[in-house]
Amino acid sequence: MKLTGVELRRIRMPLKSPFRTSFGTQFARELLLLRVVTTDAEGWGECVAMAEPVYSPEYLDGCADVLRRFLIPALAACGPHTATAVAPALAAFHGHAMAKAALEMAVLDAELTALGVPLARELGATKDRVPCGVSVGIMDSIEQLLDAVSGYLAQGYLRIKLKIEPGWDVDPVRAVRERFGDIALQVDANTAYTLADADRLARLDPFDLLLIEQPLAEDDLLGHVELARRVRTPICLDESITSARTAAAAITLGACRIVNIKPGRVGGYLESRRIHDLCVAHGVPVWCGGMLETGLGRAANVALAALPGCVLPGDTSASDRYYDTDITPPFVLDNGHLPVPDGPGIGVRPDLGLLQAVTVATEWIPV
């Protein structure tokens, strides 16, 4: 399979409602899509970096720049242009995991489409549908939060995740637990705390949460080790897990008992599978996180969430969780689950009319 060109497409997807986390509030999701054209098939990838470097060091303009100037030319200079060749071809360039992941996803989609093989089968999925959780942002009031959670439970979501930050943690968790009883409930801090907050985080223990996700800074593995000794609730690492190597270090040190895999953060779906296999070998549960993806990224995430070690509901919510209109046929919740796409590649394609309506800019890079 030979690469002949790559299209970079910047899109802007308005959110149904503002989504607030400890690092800011989003009113729209800006994304970078990649369409790779090869001699055998086309493939689509989705770069999940944000418009500004507030969640990670990567940001969309930077991703487009590094793809244009370095990553795409480096891949073009190597052959054959298969998904397993992407990481070695790009290894000389430090960092930029989200840009690399988008390019690998697009090449993987093209390769598997040409072969007629679904991504789920290629990754080793064992399920044809996956249980779904939903992420609930920080609200203006507890009453507003309770209304939102009630709505998501009525839609059938099997797990609720509450975004938290200092000052919005114990009280909202208590309110949700008291109102809704024994639901599957977890929290996500997005690095908003320090080890000095250990006693406050320990006040979440009586609420029998599934986990506390990424309470401390992403590079503070030793802090997470100490925190894990001081709280009963299992610690789950998200931003800290950037590769199979960092996952192995976190597990060995005892920094976490659960791992959230985000393909964009770790450099792609092939590295995600390595992390999954490592966690399974160590008896560590994993689940697939989300980054407010379109149907393209959601399709690939659902395939990953169908692997046997993904034993907790992921952030693979339905299309209408964030968007009035997706750019692919919508993913619709069915009794708390989403079906795993069984078509070739990632199993979905964008509707070109809907795609054009949200497109901000396009650029063709010939190879």
C-alpha positions in Angstrom: 0.0 0.0 0.0 1.5 3.3 -1.1 0.5 6.7 0.3 -0.4 9.3 -2.4 -1.6 12.2 -0.4 -3.1 13.5 2.9 -5.9 16.0 3.4 -5.9 18.0 6.6 -9.4 19.2 7.5 -10.1 21.6 10.4 -13.7 21.4 11.7 -15.7 23.1 14.4 -18.6 21.2 16.1 -20.9 23.3 18.3 -21.7 21.6 21.6 -25.3 21.1 22.7 -24.3 22.7 26.0 -21.1 24.0 27.6 -18.8 21.4 28.9 -16.8 22.5 32.0 -13.8 20.7 33.5 -11.1 21.8 35.9 -9.1 23.2 33.0 -11.8 25.3 31.3 -15.2 25.4 29.6 -15.8 24.4 26.0 -18.7 25.8 23.9 -17.6 24.1 20.7 -15.2 21.3 19.8 -12.5 22.1 17.2 -10.9 19.1 15.7 -8.4 18.1 13.0 -9.4 15.3 10.6 -7.0 13.5 8.3 -8.0 11.7 5.1 -5.2 9.6 3.7 -5.3 8.5 0.1 -3.4 5.4 -0.9 -3.1 3.2 -3.9 -5.6 0.7 -2.3 -8.1 2.7 -0.3 -8.8 5.9 1.7 -8.7 6.2 5.4 -9.9 8.6 8.1 -8.2 9.7 11.3 -9.1 12.2 14.0 -6.7 14.3 16.0 -8.2 14.9 19.5 -5.9 17.8 20.6 -7.7 20.9 21.8 -7.4 24.3 20.2 -5.3 25.5 23.0 -2.6 23.6 25.0 -4.6 23.4 28.3 -5.3 19.7 28.5 -1.9 18.6 27.0 1.1 20.3 25.4 -0.4 19.6 22.0 -2.9 22.0 20.2 -4.5 21.8 16.8 -2.4 24.4 14.9 0.7 22.7 16.3 -0.6 19.3 15.3 -1.3 20.5 11.7 2.2 22.1 11.5 4.1 19.0 12.7 2.0 16.7 10.4 2.7 19.0 7.4 6.4 19.6 8.0 7.6 16.4 9.6 5.3 13.5 10.2 3.7 13.1 6.8 7.0 13.6 4.9 8.7 11.1 7.2 6.1 8.4 6.6 6.1 9.1 2.9 9.8 8.4 2.8 9.4 5.0 4.3 7.7 2.0 2.8 5.4 0.1 2.7 2.9 2.5 4.2 1.2 0.2 6.7 -0.1 1.0 10.2 2.8 -0.9 11.8 5.3 1.2 9.9 3.9 4.5 11.2 5.5 4.5 14.7 9.0 3.5 13.5 8.8 6.1 10.7 7.9 8.8 13.2 10.1 7.7 16.1 12.8 10.4 15.5 10.3 13.1 16.4 9.8 13.5 20.1 6.3 13.8 21.5 3.3 14.9 19.4 1.4 11.7 20.4 -2.0 13.1 19.3 -0.8 14.1 15.8 1.0 10.7 15.4 -2.2 8.9 16.6 -4.3 10.7 14.0 -2.0 9.7 11.2 -1.7 6.1 12.4 -5.6 5.9 12.7 -6.0 7.1 9.1 -3.4 4.7 7.7 -4.9 1.8 9.8 -8.3 2.6 8.5 -7.1 2.6 4.9 -5.2 -0.6 5.3 -8.0 -2.5 6.9 -10.6 -1.1 4.5 -8.5 -2.4 1.6 -8.3 -5.8 3.3 -12.0 -5.9 4.3 -11.1 -6.3 8.0 -12.9 -4.5 10.8 -10.7 -2.6 13.3 -12.4 -4.4 16.2 -11.3 -7.8 14.8 -7.8 -6.5 14.1 -7.4 -5.3 17.7 -8.7 -8.5 19.2 -12.2 -7.5 20.3 -14.4 -10.1 21.9 -17.7 -8.2 22.2 -20.2 -7.0 19.6 -21.5 -4.2 21.8 -20.0 -2.2 24.7 -21.5 -0.8 27.9 -21.4 3.0 28.0 -20.8 5.6 30.6 -21.2 9.4 30.4 -19.0 12.2 31.6 -20.9 15.0 33.4 -19.1 18.4 33.5 -18.9 20.8 36.4 -22.2 22.7 36.9 -23.3 26.0 38.3 -25.4 24.3 41.0 -26.0 21.0 42.6 -29.6 21.2 41.4 -28.5 21.5 37.8 -26.1 18.6 38.3 -28.9 16.4 39.7 -31.1 17.2 36.8 -28.4 16.3 34.3 -27.6 13.0 36.0 -31.3 12.2 36.1 -31.5 12.7 32.4 -28.5 10.6 31.5 -29.8 7.7 33.7 -33.2 8.0 32.0 -31.4 7.6 28.6 -29.8 4.4 29.9 -26.2 5.2 30.7 -24.7 2.5 32.9 -22.1 4.6 34.7 -21.9 8.3 35.7 -18.6 10.2 35.8 -18.5 13.5 37.6 -15.9 16.1 36.8 -14.5 17.5 40.0 -12.1 20.3 41.2 -11.3 21.7 44.6 -14.6 23.2 45.9 -16.7 21.0 43.7 -16.1 17.5 44.9 -17.5 16.1 48.2 -20.9 17.9 48.1 -21.9 17.1 44.5 -20.8 13.5 45.0 -22.8 13.2 48.2 -25.8 14.7 46.5 -25.7 12.4 43.5 -25.2 9.3 45.8 -28.1 10.3 48.1 -30.5 11.1 45.2 -29.7 8.1 43.0 -28.5 5.4 45.3 -26.3 2.5 44.2 -25.5 3.6 40.7 -22.0 3.1 39.2 -20.3 6.4 40.0 -16.8 7.7 39.6 -15.0 11.1 39.5 -12.4 12.7 37.3 -10.2 15.5 38.6 -8.1 16.1 35.4 -5.0 16.8 37.6 -6.7 19.5 39.7 -5.4 18.4 43.1 -2.0 18.1 44.9 -0.9 15.6 47.5 -1.8 18.3 50.1 -5.4 17.6 49.2 -5.2 13.9 50.3 -7.4 14.3 53.3 -10.1 16.0 51.2 -10.0 13.3 48.6 -10.2 10.7 51.3 -13.6 12.2 52.2 -14.9 10.7 49.0 -14.2 7.2 50.3 -17.6 6.7 52.1 -19.4 7.1 48.7 -18.1 3.8 47.3 -16.9 5.3 44.0 -15.6 3.0 41.3 -12.5 5.2 41.1 -10.9 8.6 41.3 -9.4 9.5 37.9 -6.2 11.4 37.6 -6.3 13.5 40.9 -2.7 14.8 40.7 -0.4 16.1 38.0 0.4 13.8 35.1 4.1 13.6 36.0 3.6 13.0 39.7 3.7 9.2 39.8 5.2 9.1 43.3 2.5 11.5 44.5 -0.1 9.0 43.2 1.7 6.2 45.0 1.4 8.1 48.3 -2.2 9.1 47.7 -3.1 5.5 46.9 -1.9 4.6 50.4 -4.1 7.4 52.0 -7.4 6.8 50.2 -9.5 3.7 49.9 -11.1 4.6 46.6 -9.1 3.1 43.7 -6.8 5.5 41.8 -7.2 5.5 38.0 -4.5 7.1 35.9 -5.4 8.9 32.7 -3.1 11.8 31.7 -0.1 10.0 33.3 -0.5 7.0 30.9 1.3 8.1 27.8 2.7 4.7 26.6 3.0 1.0 27.6 6.2 2.0 29.3 4.6 4.6 31.6 1.7 2.2 32.3 4.2 -0.5 33.4 6.0 2.0 35.6 2.7 3.2 37.2 1.6 -0.4 37.9 4.9 -1.5 39.3 5.1 1.5 41.6 1.5 1.1 42.8 0.4 4.5 41.5 -2.9 3.1 40.2 -5.2 0.2 40.3 -7.1 1.0 37.1 -6.0 2.5 33.8 -7.9 4.7 31.4 -6.6 4.3 27.8 -7.1 7.3 25.4 -5.7 6.4 22.0 -4.8 10.0 21.1 -2.9 10.5 24.3 -0.7 7.3 23.8 0.1 7.7 20.1 -2.6 5.4 18.5 -4.6 2.3 18.6 -1.7 -0.1 18.3 0.0 1.3 21.4 -3.4 1.3 23.1 -3.6 -2.5 22.5 -0.1 -2.9 24.0 -1.3 -1.0 27.1 -4.4 -3.2 27.3 -2.4 -6.4 27.0 0.1 -5.2 29.7 -2.8 -4.4 32.1 -4.5 -7.7 31.4 -1.2 -9.5 32.2 -1.0 -7.6 35.6 -4.7 -8.0 36.4 -5.4 -4.3 36.1 -8.8 -3.3 34.8 -8.9 -0.9 31.8 -11.5 1.3 30.1 -11.5 3.5 27.1 -11.7 7.3 27.7 -13.1 9.9 25.4 -12.2 13.3 24.1 -15.5 14.5 22.7 -14.8 12.8 19.4 -16.9 12.8 16.3 -18.4 9.6 15.0 -15.0 8.8 13.4 -13.1 8.7 16.6 -16.1 7.2 18.5 -16.2 4.3 16.1 -12.6 3.5 16.7 -12.9 3.9 20.5 -15.9 1.5 20.6 -13.7 -1.0 18.8 -11.0 -0.6 21.5 -13.6 -0.8 24.3 -14.6 -4.2 23.0 -11.3 -5.8 24.0 -11.6 -8.3 26.8 -9.6 -6.3 29.4 -12.0 -3.3 29.1 -14.2 -4.4 32.0 -15.5 -1.0 33.0 -17.9 1.2 31.0 -16.0 3.7 29.0 -16.6 7.3 27.9 -18.1 6.0 24.7 -21.3 7.9 24.8 -23.9 8.2 22.1 -23.5 10.9 19.4 -26.2 13.0 20.8 -24.4 13.4 24.2 -22.4 16.4 22.8 -23.7 17.1 19.3 -27.0 17.8 17.7 -25.7 16.4 14.5 -22.7 14.1 14.1 -20.7 13.9 10.8 -21.2 10.1 10.6 -24.4 8.1 11.0 -25.2 8.6 14.7 -24.3 6.2 17.4 -27.5 5.5 19.3 -27.6 4.1 22.8 -29.4 0.7 23.1 -30.1 -0.4 26.6 -27.0 1.3 27.8 -24.8 -0.1 25.1 -23.3 0.9 21.7 -22.8 -1.6 18.9 -19.3 -2.3 17.7 -18.9 -1.4 14.1 -18.4 -4.5 11.9 -17.6 -2.9 8.6 -14.1 -2.7 7.1 -11.6 -0.3 8.8 -13.2 1.8 11.5 -16.5 0.9 10.0 -18.0 4.3 9.4 -17.5 7.1 6.9 -18.4 10.8 7.2 -21.4 12.3 5.5 -19.8 14.7 3.1 -22.6 17.2 3.3 -22.6 17.3 7.1 -18.8 17.4 7.0 -18.7 20.3 4.7 -21.1 22.2 6.9 -18.7 22.2 9.9 -15.4 22.5 7.9 -13.3 25.6 8.7 -10.4 24.9 6.3 -8.8 22.1 4.2 -5.4 21.5 3.0 -4.1 18.9 0.5 -0.6 17.5 1.0 0.6 15.5 -2.0 3.1 12.7 -1.5 
